[in-house]
């Protein structure tokens, strides 16, 4: 008998304004608004300004109309060059939205590109948790320049709506969303809730794929795939533990790693917090 694989989720009913947080696109499953989250000092992130998503290459004509209606100033794409070449974003024709590429090739992305055949052949020896932990360590330690560019783009948008995304909208996008929420004053626990919503919207969509994989190649194979697909608390925690270990604190990471001055932080809060 097939066993249904469990995903780590938050209490969906307790997440602030979760029923309107996800935007319903046919071709994007993990498209969300970061508005509505409460800051530690009692303020709220503004709605309709900060969006995060998975890849946009499957957007339908109706999706494109909905995307246009958001009035995006820029779309930031964290995917590596080969990902963009294989599945370019589908964007509205004559859009004034600026497309910004900030490519990040982390360990978990690299294994499926450079070693796809090896992965299929040697999946029994692959530990997805190790790859995902390493990816999140890299996001904090290796790719600080890329996330500095990301935050510069957020500042440059000057309060106009922006969207940032990767392939699944999980790791690269998840870390970017988490550090942005933290910078805006949202507690770490709430940033983690936002991260885990990927399981509700994206990973759950692979439920039947995982069950088919389990049927065809066994439970172990399905668990390996699941380890790459889902968001887990330990993954994002590894990123924050790394930046705190290397910089001493999140505040030091903001200033030393990301190069943000106090005026930048105040300006971001002015733009995105009410």
C-alpha positions as CSV (number, residue, x, y, z in Angstrom):
1,X,0.0,0.0,0.0
2,X,1.3,3.5,-0.9
3,X,2.0,5.7,2.0
4,X,1.1,9.4,1.7
5,X,4.3,11.4,2.4
6,X,3.9,14.2,5.0
7,X,4.9,17.8,4.4
8,X,6.0,20.1,7.2
9,X,3.3,22.8,7.4
10,X,2.3,25.6,9.7
11,X,-1.2,26.0,11.1
12,X,-2.7,27.5,8.0
13,X,-5.7,29.0,9.9
14,X,-3.4,31.0,12.2
15,X,-1.3,32.6,9.4
16,X,-2.2,36.2,9.0
17,X,-4.6,36.9,6.1
18,X,-3.5,33.6,4.5
19,X,-6.7,33.2,2.5
20,X,-5.9,36.3,0.4
21,X,-2.1,36.0,0.6
22,X,-1.9,33.6,-2.4
23,X,-2.7,35.0,-5.8
24,X,-4.4,32.4,-8.0
25,X,-2.4,32.0,-11.2
26,X,-2.9,28.9,-13.4
27,X,0.7,28.8,-14.4
28,X,2.3,29.7,-11.0
29,X,1.5,27.8,-7.8
30,X,3.5,29.7,-5.3
31,X,2.7,33.4,-6.1
32,X,2.2,35.3,-2.8
33,X,1.8,38.8,-1.4
34,X,4.1,39.5,1.6
35,X,1.6,42.1,2.9
36,X,-0.3,41.8,6.2
37,X,2.5,40.4,8.3
38,X,2.9,42.0,11.7
39,X,6.2,43.6,12.8
40,X,7.5,43.2,16.3
41,X,6.6,46.7,17.2
42,X,2.9,46.4,16.1
43,X,3.0,47.7,12.5
44,X,2.0,45.9,9.3
45,X,3.7,45.2,6.0
46,X,1.8,47.0,3.2
47,X,-0.3,44.9,0.8
48,X,0.1,44.8,-3.0
49,X,3.8,45.9,-3.1
50,X,6.0,42.9,-2.3
51,X,5.3,39.7,-4.2
52,X,7.2,36.4,-4.3
53,X,6.7,33.5,-6.7
54,X,7.9,30.4,-8.4
55,X,8.8,30.4,-12.1
56,X,6.6,32.3,-14.6
57,X,7.3,30.3,-17.8
58,X,3.8,28.6,-17.7
59,X,1.7,31.7,-17.3
60,X,-1.5,31.6,-19.3
61,X,-3.1,34.6,-21.2
62,X,-5.4,35.1,-18.3
63,X,-2.4,35.0,-15.9
64,X,-0.6,37.6,-18.0
65,X,-3.6,40.0,-17.7
66,X,-3.6,39.5,-13.9
67,X,0.2,40.0,-13.8
68,X,-0.2,43.3,-15.7
69,X,-2.9,44.5,-13.3
70,X,-0.3,44.3,-10.4
71,X,1.6,47.3,-12.0
72,X,4.9,45.7,-11.2
73,X,7.9,48.1,-11.4
74,X,10.4,45.2,-11.8
75,X,10.6,41.4,-11.7
76,X,13.7,40.0,-10.1
77,X,14.7,36.5,-11.3
78,X,17.1,34.5,-9.1
79,X,17.4,31.5,-11.4
80,X,20.7,30.4,-12.9
81,X,21.4,31.1,-16.6
82,X,20.6,27.6,-17.7
83,X,17.3,27.7,-16.0
84,X,16.3,30.9,-17.7
85,X,17.4,29.6,-21.1
86,X,15.4,26.4,-20.7
87,X,12.2,28.0,-19.2
88,X,12.2,31.8,-19.9
89,X,9.7,33.9,-18.0
90,X,6.5,34.6,-19.9
91,X,5.7,38.2,-19.5
92,X,3.1,40.6,-20.9
93,X,3.9,42.1,-24.3
94,X,4.7,45.8,-24.2
95,X,5.1,45.6,-20.4
96,X,6.9,48.5,-18.8
97,X,8.1,46.2,-16.0
98,X,11.8,46.0,-15.7
99,X,13.3,42.4,-15.8
100,X,16.3,42.0,-13.5
101,X,18.5,38.9,-13.5
102,X,20.4,38.1,-10.3
103,X,21.5,34.5,-11.1
104,X,22.2,32.2,-8.2
105,X,23.5,28.6,-8.8
106,X,23.4,26.9,-5.5
107,X,24.2,23.2,-4.7
108,X,20.7,21.9,-4.9
109,X,20.1,23.7,-8.3
110,X,23.5,22.5,-9.6
111,X,23.0,18.8,-9.0
112,X,20.0,18.7,-11.3
113,X,21.8,20.5,-14.1
114,X,25.4,19.3,-14.0
115,X,24.7,15.8,-12.7
116,X,21.2,14.9,-13.8
117,X,22.2,11.5,-15.2
118,X,24.3,10.9,-12.2
119,X,21.4,11.7,-10.0
120,X,19.1,9.3,-11.7
121,X,21.8,6.6,-11.6
122,X,23.0,7.1,-8.1
123,X,20.0,8.5,-6.2
124,X,20.3,5.9,-3.5
125,X,23.5,7.5,-2.3
126,X,22.1,11.1,-2.4
127,X,21.1,12.8,0.8
128,X,18.7,15.6,-0.1
129,X,18.8,17.0,3.4
130,X,22.6,17.5,3.1
131,X,22.2,19.3,-0.3
132,X,19.4,21.5,1.0
133,X,21.3,22.4,4.2
134,X,24.4,23.2,2.1
135,X,22.3,25.3,-0.3
136,X,21.0,27.4,2.6
137,X,24.5,27.8,4.0
138,X,25.6,29.0,0.6
139,X,22.7,31.5,0.4
140,X,23.9,33.2,3.6
141,X,27.7,32.9,3.1
142,X,28.4,32.7,-0.6
143,X,25.7,34.8,-2.2
144,X,25.6,37.9,0.0
145,X,26.6,40.0,-3.1
146,X,23.6,38.8,-5.0
147,X,21.2,39.5,-2.1
148,X,22.8,42.9,-1.7
149,X,21.9,43.5,-5.4
150,X,18.4,42.3,-4.6
151,X,17.9,44.8,-1.8
152,X,19.3,47.6,-3.9
153,X,16.6,46.8,-6.5
154,X,14.0,46.9,-3.8
155,X,15.3,50.3,-2.7
156,X,15.4,51.5,-6.3
157,X,11.8,50.5,-6.9
158,X,11.0,53.3,-4.3
159,X,7.8,51.7,-3.0
160,X,6.4,50.6,-6.4
161,X,5.3,47.0,-6.6
162,X,8.0,44.3,-7.2
163,X,8.1,40.6,-7.7
164,X,11.0,38.3,-7.0
165,X,11.1,34.6,-7.9
166,X,13.2,31.5,-8.7
167,X,12.2,28.1,-10.0
168,X,10.0,26.8,-7.1
169,X,9.8,30.0,-5.1
170,X,11.2,28.1,-2.2
171,X,14.9,28.4,-1.4
172,X,16.5,31.4,-3.1
173,X,13.2,33.3,-3.0
174,X,12.5,32.0,0.5
175,X,15.7,33.3,1.9
176,X,15.3,36.7,0.1
177,X,11.7,37.0,1.5
178,X,12.9,36.0,5.0
179,X,15.7,38.6,5.1
180,X,13.5,41.3,3.7
181,X,10.8,40.5,6.3
182,X,13.3,40.6,9.0
183,X,14.7,43.9,7.8
184,X,11.2,45.3,7.9
185,X,10.8,44.2,11.5
186,X,8.9,41.0,11.2
187,X,10.0,38.4,13.8
188,X,12.0,35.4,12.7
189,X,9.1,33.0,13.7
190,X,6.7,34.8,11.3
191,X,9.3,34.8,8.5
192,X,9.6,31.1,9.0
193,X,5.8,30.7,8.7
194,X,6.0,32.5,5.4
195,X,8.8,30.2,4.3
196,X,6.8,27.1,5.2
197,X,3.8,28.2,3.2
198,X,5.6,26.8,0.1
199,X,4.5,23.4,1.4
200,X,0.9,24.5,1.3
201,X,1.0,25.9,-2.2
202,X,3.9,24.4,-4.1
203,X,5.1,21.1,-2.6
204,X,1.6,19.8,-2.1
205,X,1.0,20.1,-5.8
206,X,3.6,17.2,-6.2
207,X,1.6,14.9,-3.9
208,X,0.5,12.6,-6.8
209,X,3.9,12.8,-8.5
210,X,5.6,11.6,-5.3
211,X,3.0,8.8,-4.8
212,X,3.7,7.7,-8.5
213,X,7.5,7.8,-7.8
214,X,6.9,5.7,-4.7
215,X,4.9,3.2,-6.8
216,X,7.4,3.0,-9.6
217,X,10.7,3.2,-7.7
218,X,9.9,2.7,-4.0
219,X,9.4,4.8,-0.9
220,X,13.1,5.7,-0.6
221,X,13.2,7.3,-4.1
222,X,10.1,9.3,-3.3
223,X,11.6,10.5,0.0
224,X,14.7,11.7,-1.8
225,X,12.6,13.7,-4.2
226,X,10.5,15.0,-1.4
227,X,13.6,16.2,0.4
228,X,14.4,18.5,-2.5
229,X,10.8,19.7,-3.1
230,X,9.6,20.7,0.3
231,X,10.5,23.5,2.7
232,X,11.7,22.4,6.1
233,X,12.4,24.5,9.2
234,X,15.9,23.1,9.4
235,X,16.8,24.4,5.9
236,X,16.1,28.1,6.4
237,X,17.4,27.8,10.0
238,X,20.7,26.7,8.6
239,X,20.9,30.0,6.6
240,X,20.3,32.2,9.5
241,X,22.6,30.2,11.8
242,X,25.3,30.7,9.2
243,X,24.9,34.4,8.8
244,X,24.8,34.9,12.6
245,X,27.9,32.7,13.0
246,X,29.9,34.6,10.4
247,X,28.7,38.1,11.2
248,X,27.8,37.8,14.9
249,X,24.2,38.9,14.4
250,X,21.6,39.5,11.8
251,X,22.0,43.2,12.3
252,X,25.8,42.9,11.4
253,X,24.9,40.8,8.4
254,X,22.6,43.6,7.2
255,X,25.3,46.2,7.5
256,X,28.5,44.2,6.7
257,X,27.2,41.5,4.4
258,X,24.5,43.4,2.6
259,X,25.9,46.9,2.8
260,X,22.8,48.6,4.0
261,X,23.1,51.8,6.0
262,X,20.7,52.9,8.7
263,X,19.1,55.4,6.3
264,X,18.4,52.5,3.9
265,X,16.7,50.5,6.6
266,X,14.5,53.5,7.6
267,X,13.6,54.2,4.0
268,X,12.6,50.6,3.4
269,X,10.3,50.7,6.5
270,X,8.8,54.0,5.3
271,X,8.0,52.4,1.9
272,X,6.7,49.0,3.0
273,X,5.5,49.3,6.6
274,X,2.3,51.0,7.8
